[in-house]
Amino acid sequence: MNDTSGFYKLDGDLLYAPNYVLNANYELYRELHETYTYPTDGWYWFDTEAEAREFFGLPPIEEL
């Protein structure tokens, strides 16, 4: 099973950043994810992609 934990943002498509998000106004790092207030510019932390998809109202990914 793959580790799909990380930062997610719905911006047309579901964006995924497993380790960090860098922006001119903020930086989000995996090792500090529990210290942030969400949402941060639309970014959230989820432990799995399935949790992120459910939160954003997206259908689950079908596994082959």
C-alpha positions in Angstrom: 0.0 0.0 0.0 1.3 3.4 -1.0 1.6 6.3 1.5 -0.7 9.0 0.2 -0.5 11.3 3.2 0.3 14.9 2.5 -1.2 18.2 1.6 -4.1 18.4 -0.8 -5.9 21.3 -2.5 -8.9 21.3 -4.9 -8.1 23.8 -7.6 -9.9 22.5 -10.6 -8.0 19.2 -10.2 -7.0 17.6 -6.9 -3.5 18.9 -6.2 -1.1 16.8 -4.0 2.1 17.7 -2.3 3.5 14.8 -0.2 6.3 16.7 1.5 5.9 20.5 1.2 4.2 23.4 -0.3 6.2 26.6 -1.0 4.6 29.9 -1.8 5.7 33.5 -1.6 3.4 34.0 1.4 3.8 30.7 3.3 5.6 27.4 3.5 4.0 24.1 4.6 6.2 21.2 5.6 5.3 17.5 6.2 7.1 17.3 9.5 5.2 20.3 10.8 1.7 19.5 9.4 0.2 19.2 12.9 1.2 22.8 13.8 -0.7 24.6 10.9 -4.2 26.0 10.9 -6.2 24.7 7.9 -7.1 25.6 5.3 -4.0 27.5 4.3 -4.7 29.0 0.9 -6.9 26.0 0.2 -4.4 23.4 1.3 -5.3 20.8 3.9 -3.4 17.8 5.4 -4.9 14.3 4.9 -3.6 11.0 6.0 -4.8 9.3 2.8 -5.9 10.4 -0.7 -9.2 8.7 0.0 -9.9 11.0 3.0 -9.0 14.0 0.8 -11.3 12.9 -2.0 -14.2 12.3 0.4 -13.6 15.7 2.0 -13.7 17.5 -1.4 -16.7 15.5 -2.6 -14.7 13.7 -5.3 -15.4 10.1 -6.4 -13.0 7.5 -5.1 -10.2 6.3 -7.4 -10.9 2.8 -8.8 -8.1 0.4 -8.1 -7.1 -2.0 -10.8 
